[in-house]
């Protein structure tokens, strides 16, 4: 009998998918004669009754389907739709919540709950549930077509809620914001953006070595580094050397992004092997580029006066970095938070900006930026001329001397372990 029931159920499903509703209903009737508690047949009879606007009959069959398959959230979800069309908000709400009691992450159930709250003129509660639905939904490119209109609406309502919440906070926090010191104001602007759901908290994400328990500080204060004044004072000489090697050694500038064939390039596809982001290396992965340093003696002396991070096989790095006009370096993360990255801007046309985490800044020629590049960061040159900075690594000052030695030892051990020698 099971084989016969399964064959009839399969045929009924095919008829329904083909829009042959009368044929499908007849086949389901045969299933129920052989298996009166068949959940799919009971459910389908409920759907057919709903399509005929016979709501009472639909509810009877769906209740029977729920008794036969008590852990199927779709049955209760469909029941809530029938109650909605019947104009019974109380039972609709009960059915939605019963559905989510079975599976709190059932996407159609979350969308229905949010829509119910929206119809009840509770937009803020609805936005909260819509946000939960978007969290469990796949990325937009993989949204199920049947749910795409609802998910699009959900995203619109969440965005509107975030904007309204942000505007409210902006007004309510004006007085306490005015009392903040400029150095910490950005922290609380970021906090408000996180609270309203406009961004996620930015965290340190290291591609190689992580120093746990270090705070994720986007930009460090220049005043905390004794070498900054001397380096900035050397800006004119360093710029002269940059211009000289650009004139005589252009062939020694190479694309910063250079993946081999077959390697995944991810967000770097547009810049891979592209001169739109090129560099002139002075130090590379802990080794000096002797010929290039010799051509830039003032720059070499300035770097010698800085205690660059020395992490075998990784640091120091130092380079002139040239970003072509109308080019963006996409968001990415660095190798380790044991080091910080320094930019000394040398040539900065209009339209150039830099973002680390939530904070976006412009470069000012001759004024360093010191930042943790393991926090998501990106650069833009929206101007019409190239932007050039001197980039190099320094130790994160929050590490002790003994911790620096641990960093060196760990990276050395990892390199040796992973070598094929």
N, C-alpha and C positions, 0 to 999 in steps of 0.2 A: 504493500500500500504506500509506503514511503516514496518509492520510486514514482508511483503514479501521481502522488501529491506534488512532488518536486517538479515533475514534468509539467503539470497543470500550472503551478505557480510561475515557472519560467515562461510559459506561453502567455500567461496573463500579464506578466511584466512587460514582455515584448509588445503585446497589443496596446498596453497603456502608453508605452514610450512612443508608439506609432500613432497615438491619438485615436485609436479604435476603442473608445470607452465602453461601448455596449458589449463588444466582444470580450473585453477585459473583465467586465463585471460578471458576465456569464461564466467565464472560466473560474473566477474567484468563488462564485456560488458553488461550483462543482468541488472546489477545494474544501469549502466549509462543510459540505455534505460528508466528505471523507474525514475531515479533521476540524471539528467545530470550534476548537480553541486555537486555530492557526493564526498567530499574531499578524502576519503580513496580510492575510486575507481580511481579517477584521479591520485592520488599519485601512486597507484599500477600499473596503465598503464604506468606511467613514469618510474617506476623501471623495468618493463618488457621490455620496449623499450631500456633502458640502458643496460640491460643484453644481448640484441641482438646487442649492439654497434650502435643502431640507435639514435645517440645523439640528433639530431635535434628534432625528435619526442619526445624524453624523456624531453627535455627542454619545449616543448609546453605543455605537460601534467602537468609537475611540476609547470609551471607558472599558469596554470588553477587551480591546487590544492592550490597554495598559495593564489590566489584570493578567493577561497572558504573557506580557513582556514588561514587567514592572521597572526594569532598569534601562529602558529605551527612552532617552530624553526627547527624541523626535515625536513620539506619540503625544506626549504632553505639550510639546511645542505647537503641534498642529491643533490640539484641543484648544489652546489659548487663542489661536487664530479664529476658530469657529465661535468661541465666546465673544471675541471682539466684533465679528460680523453680526452676531446676534444682539449686540448692544449691551452685553453683561460685563461691565468693567470689573466687578468684584471677582467673578469667577475667572475672568481672563488673568487677573493679577495672581490669583491662587495657582492657576495652571502654570504660569511663567515661573513662579517661585518653586513649585514642585519640580519643574523641569531642571532648574538650576541646582536644586538640592541633590539631584542625581549626578549632575556634572556641572560644577560651578564654572567651568571653562568652555561650556558649550556655546560656540560663537553665535548661532542664530538666537539662542535664548538670551544672551546678553544684549544683542541688538534689539530684540523685542522688549526687553525690560526697559532699556533706555528710551525707546520710542513710546512706550506706555507712559513713562514719567514725563516725557515731552508733551504728550497729549493732555496730561493732567496739569499743565502749566507749571512744571517744576524743572525749568531749564538747567539749573545748576546741578541738581541731582542727576538729571539725564546726561549732562556732560561728563560727570564722574563715571557713569556706567559706560558711556561711549568710549571713554579713554581706556577702561578695562578691556572692552571689546577689541580695540585697536592693538592692545598689548598682546592679546592671544592670537590675533589674525596674522597670517603670513605677510611678507612684504607686499606693497601695492602691486608690484608686477606679477604676483602670484595670487592675487585675490580671486576667489571663485566668482565666475561671471554672474551666477545667480544672486550673489551677495554684494556685488560691486556697487550698485546704487546705494544700498544701505551703508556700506563702509565709506563711500564718498561723503554721504551726508554726515556720518559720524565724525569724519575728519573735519568737516566744515564746522560742526557744532563745537568740537573740542577747540579748534582754533579761535572761534568767536568767544568762547568762554575764557580762554587764556588772555585774549586781548582785553576783554572787559575787566578781568581780574587785575591785569597789569595796570590799566588805567586807574582802577580803584586804589591799588597800592601806591601808585605815583602820587595821587592826591593825599592819601592818608599819611604817607611817610615823609612828606615835604619837611616838616619841622624837625624830626629827629635826624633826617639826612643832613640838614644844614649844620648840625652840631658835629658832624663827623670830620675827622682830619682827612685831608685829600688823599693821604697814603692808603687809607682803608675804605674809601668810598666805593671803589670798584668791587670790593668784596661783597658789599651789601646790594649793589646793583645786580651782581651775579646771583646772590641769594634770592632776590625777588624773581629773577628770570627762572630759576629752578622751581621756586614755589608755585609759580603760575603755569608750569609745564611747558614753557617755551623752549627750554633746553634741559638736557640731562647734566648732572654734575660732571665736570671734567676731572679725570683722574690720570695719574701717571701710569703709562703703559709702556713697558720696556721691551724692546725686541731681543735683548741679550741678558744683561745682568740687572736685577732689581735690588735696590737697597731698601728693604722694607721700613715702614714707619717714618719715612721722610715726608714732610708736608709737600703737597703738590702746589708749589708757588709758581705762577706763570712767569712774572718778571721780577728779578731781584733788584734791589736798590743799588744804583751805581756808587753811592757814597760808602757802601760797605766794602769796597775793593780798593786797596791802597794804590794799585797800579793804574787805575783808570785815568787820572789826570795826566800822567806822562804819556800814556798811549794816545789820548785825544790830542795832546799837544803835537804829537808826531804825525797827525793826519795829513798836513800838506806834503811832507816828504813821502809818505806812503802812497798818496794819490799820484804824485809825480812818477813813482816807480811803476805803479799800475799802468798809467798812460804810456810809459815807455815800453813795457812788455806787450801791451796791446798793439803798439805800432810795429815792434820788431819781432815779437814772438807769438803772433796770433795762432800759429799752428800748434803751439803748446797748450792752448785752451782746448778743453775736451768736454763732451757732454757729461754732466754730473750723473745722470741716470743712464746706465749701460748694462742692461740685462742681456744674458746670452740667449740664443735661440732655444726655445723649449722651456725657459724659466717663466713662471707666472709673473706678469707685470702689474696686474691689478690696476690701481689708480694711476700708474705711471705710463700707461700705454701711449699717451700723447707726447710725453717728454722723453720716452726711451730713445736713446741715441740721437737726441735732438740738440742742436746748438742754441735753442731758445733758453736753455739753462745750462750754461757752460762755466767751467772753473779752471783756474790756473793754480795747480797744487804747490804748496810750500812744504807742508807735512802731510803724509798720507798713511793712515792706519798705524801710527806710532813711529814712522820712519821719515827722516828728513828727505826732501827732494833737493839734493845738493845743488844741482845746476840752477834750479829756479831760485833758490835762496841766494845764490851768489849774484844773481842779476838784480836782487832786491835787498841790498845791504841794510838800508834804513828800516825796512820792514822786518828783516831778520833780527836786528838789534832790539826793535820794539817787542818782538815776540819773546826774545831771551829774557827781557825784564819782567815778563809775566810768568807766573808759575802755572804753566799749562798742565792739564791732566795727563798723566802718563799711565796708560792702561794698555799693557802689551797686546799688540794685534788690533787694537781699537783706537787708541788715542796716544799722542795728540794728532789732531787734524788741523790744518790751517790752509786757507785758500782765498784767492780772489773769486768771488761768485758774481756772475753776470746774468741778470734776468732780462730777457728781451722785452721790448714793448708789447703790450696786450697779451701778456702771458701770466698764467696762474700756476703756482706750485700747489698741488692739491693737498688737502688735509692728510697728515701722517704723524707718526710717532718715532722718536729716536731710540737709540740703542740702550742707554743706561742713565738712570737718574743720579749715578755717582758723579757725573760730570754735568756742567752747564755749558751752554753754547753762547759765544759772544759775537755780536755783529758790530763792526766799526763801519758805519756808512761812509762811503767815499764819493759816490756820484748818485744823487737821488733826484730824479725829475719829478714833476707833479704827477699825482695819481698813483703813488706807491704806498701800500699799506701792508701791515703784518699783524697776524692774529695768533695769539697763544691762548688756548682755552676760550674763555669768554671775552678776554680783553684784546681789543684791536688798537694798534698804534701805528703812527707814521714814523719813518726813519728821518732823522735829522743829521745832515752831514757833520761828521766829527763828534757825534755824541753816541756812545755805545749803548746797545741793548744787551742785557744779560738775562737769559731765560732757561727754563727747563724744557728741553725739546722732547721729553717723553710725554708731555701733555700735548694733546692734538694741536697742531699748528699748521698754518698755511701762509703763503705770501702772494701778493698780487702786484703786477705792474700794469696799470691801466693807462699809463701815459704813452707818449710817442717816442721816448728815448730809452736806452738801456739803463738799468739800475745796477750799481756795483757796490758790494760790501766786502770787507775783509772779515772772514769767519774763522774762529778757532775755539778750542775747548779749554775749560778750566775746571778745577775740582769744585764739586759742590761744597761750599764752606760749612755745611752742617755735618759733614763727616770729620771725625778726628783723624789724626795722623795714623793711629793704629788701624782705623777702619779703611783708610786708603790702602794700607798694606794688605788688608784682607781682600779688597777689590782686586789688587794686582795678583794676589795668590790664587783667587778663585778663577779669574779669567785665564791665568797661565795653566792651571790644572784642567780647566774645561778644554782649552785649546789642545793640550797634550793628549787628553783622553779621546778627543774626537778626531785626532790626526790618524791617517792611514799608514803612517810610517812603521 
